[in-house]
């Protein structure tokens, strides 16, 4: 499957709250990102969106380990200036997580 179709499917699953299927699609999507990494702004944007959806899946699943892993993978995208409409929401979730963990 293409990166676009996997991202679209993941977005639908996250919106519908289907965590189990979402995790499976996220795994496939991460592999597709690695295989098709060309460094173009479009690919970086799609990769960032996929990881943001992974963060939201982890929150829905109450999986703090997955949340931390997805945030760690997402941080370089934010630092490199990839624009995102979800950035404030995701960063707020991360700050809440750090506050709860007392870090």
C-alpha positions in Angstrom: 0.0 0.0 0.0 1.1 3.6 -0.6 2.0 6.0 2.1 -1.0 8.2 1.2 -3.5 5.3 1.5 -2.0 4.0 4.8 -2.0 7.5 6.3 -5.7 8.0 5.2 -6.6 4.6 6.7 -4.8 5.4 10.0 -6.5 8.8 10.2 -9.9 7.2 9.8 -9.1 4.5 12.4 -7.9 7.1 14.9 -11.1 9.2 14.4 -13.2 6.1 14.9 -11.3 5.0 18.0 -10.2 1.7 16.6 -7.0 1.3 18.6 -6.1 -2.3 17.7 -6.4 -1.8 13.9 -4.8 1.6 14.2 -1.7 0.1 15.8 -1.4 -2.5 13.0 -1.7 0.2 10.3 0.8 2.5 12.2 3.4 -0.3 12.1 2.9 -0.7 8.4 3.1 3.0 7.9 6.3 3.4 9.8 7.9 0.7 7.6 6.6 2.4 4.5 8.1 5.7 5.7 11.5 4.1 6.2 11.4 2.4 2.8 10.3 5.6 1.0 12.3 8.2 2.9 13.4 10.7 0.3 13.6 13.7 2.5 11.1 15.8 0.5 8.9 18.3 2.4 5.8 16.3 1.4 7.2 13.1 2.8 8.4 14.8 6.0 4.8 16.2 6.5 3.2 12.8 6.0 5.7 11.2 8.4 5.0 13.9 11.0 1.2 13.3 10.6 1.7 9.6 11.0 3.7 10.0 14.2 1.1 12.5 15.6 -1.6 10.0 15.0 0.6 7.4 16.7 0.7 9.7 19.8 -3.1 10.0 19.8 -3.4 6.2 19.5 -1.1 5.7 22.4 -3.2 8.2 24.5 -6.4 6.4 23.5 -4.8 3.1 24.5 -3.4 4.4 27.8 0.0 3.2 26.7 2.6 5.6 28.2 5.6 3.7 26.7 4.2 4.0 23.2 3.4 7.6 23.9 7.0 8.3 24.9 8.4 6.4 21.8 6.2 8.2 19.4 7.0 11.6 21.0 10.7 10.8 20.8 10.3 10.0 17.1 8.2 13.1 16.5 10.5 15.7 18.2 13.0 15.9 15.3 10.2 16.8 12.9 9.0 19.6 15.1 12.6 20.8 15.6 13.2 20.9 11.9 10.2 23.1 11.4 7.7 20.8 9.9 4.3 22.6 10.1 1.5 20.8 11.8 -2.0 21.8 12.8 -1.8 19.2 15.7 1.5 20.5 17.1 0.0 22.5 20.0 -2.3 19.7 21.0 0.5 17.1 20.9 3.0 19.3 22.7 0.3 20.0 25.4 -0.2 16.2 25.8 3.6 15.8 26.2 3.8 18.6 28.8 1.0 16.9 30.7 2.8 13.6 30.5 6.0 15.2 31.8 4.1 16.9 34.6 2.4 13.6 35.7 5.7 11.8 35.5 7.3 14.6 37.6 10.1 15.2 35.2 
